[in-house]
């Protein structure tokens, strides 16, 4: 199978995945991805035309709760993990100049 | 009694008879961790203070005759389970400072049953790996030979139990991550039916596959832990509502007439001859116990690795999108803008294997490739499930090797991802189908443990554990301990 990912696709994938293209590593990344996709490509030889896809192994409906508040969590337990948090706000770089 | 390698049943008895106190037992394991773990690296964090506090409370309960089933039993938990107020890293730099704001349901259930958590065990980053070499906190070494890998991704949990650093541990299994390290460290490891144990508070890798389970010395111990980990949880919509049987109370009856399917696709070219010999001998033991061996086929097994390495990365790329460097997790320094913040935080926070799987998953879900990859993989998943459904019309349990080889040297397969992925070739199909499966010690190959995999029908953990227990009544493999560990 020809390589499915080239440099252009890798740029697109990196953008979609929000991962940086690391300088000097793109050849190694391309090789690694194409190696996995070659392994995965073995499934292309199987005829699956009339097979329904399976998303959940037990094919059950998910059991849903009533849409009501049942518990609360201390906000400080969550915000202590934020890299930059002040006055109940999560800080990010300026988005609008 | 040798406390180092005592079973849960032995420890329960010793605690109730006051032969040992929970505090003495907890201190015993903490001392062993201090002495032995620097060479194994099986723990990421130790909770000595909270463990000893819990042990003190356990001793008070025991003194009052108010013990719960696991009161005073020290265990270790894979560092993928959130424990409120404790660092929970998933083996990643991304979460190296993350303090869990709540506790995973199954960990809470174990605590409610009286278990004491000694610490959190090392693992492949976000459970992605088969050798435990992908951890930000360094590789784990196999107690049977520190030059060898312990298996993965629950390698720390396996090594800790095998070295006698705790009585039992928890693990998670997405494509074999309980069973394969159990096999390589000479333990009993069980992946229950998908949905049997709540995934709430368990850091997600691939949500349609992830399942928690026990890693123990014996099938009886696995039954005891499973009873206290399983059960419906309204906080996990995929959690099953079926009642949880008392697995440990139905291990005793004999297995005469049990139909064991020997899956021909599990005896393939890549199977180590010494592993195959041990598995064939184990099957002969079952015959001697009155079981009938039946030839079965799971014809789509050869496609399982391909389908898995589409479905699991696709789900991982979606699950790990939450790590953006804003609300929690690693953040890069001096980001130029929001996009730079996202990309550099993720680039610095994730290891190479995780980034590769995110990119593979992003590819499989992207426009133009979705049908040819993700959709097709889901169709193959159905064919694999149907293989099991048909096989279980004729047999009660399916048996075969857990892994194609015994433990291999650290670094040996690190540069060959495909060879590493094929380590899970016998375990992945049960994960895709969602059926319960376990690994039990079944011999030695070149002095290293070999795991026999037993696969059961949906929700049939009981017969599976019974088959495993009866094998352990007739063999001594589960009693072997690593030669160098004191």
Interface residues (C-beta under 8 A of the other chain):
Chain A: X4 X5 X9 X10 X12 X13 X14 X16 X17 X18 X19 X20 X22 X29 X32 X33 X35 X36 X37 X39 X40 X41 X42 X43 X44 X46 X48 X51 X52 X53 X54 X55 X56 X57 X58 X60 X62 X63 X64 X65 X73 X74 X77 X78 X80 X81 X82 X83 X84 X90 X92 X93 X94 X95
Chain B: X84 X97 X98 X99 X101 X102 X193 X194 X195 X208 X209 X232 X234 X237 X238 X239 X240 X241 X300 X302 X303 X305 X306 X307 X309 X310 X317 X321 X324 X325 X326 X327 X328 X329 X330 X331 X335 X336 X337 X338 X339 X340 X341 X342 X343 X344 X346 X347 X350 X355 X356 X358 X359 X360 X362 X363 X364 X366 X369 X372 X373 X375 X376 X377 X378 X379 X380 X381 X382 X383 X385 X417 X418 X421 X432 X433 X434 X435 X458
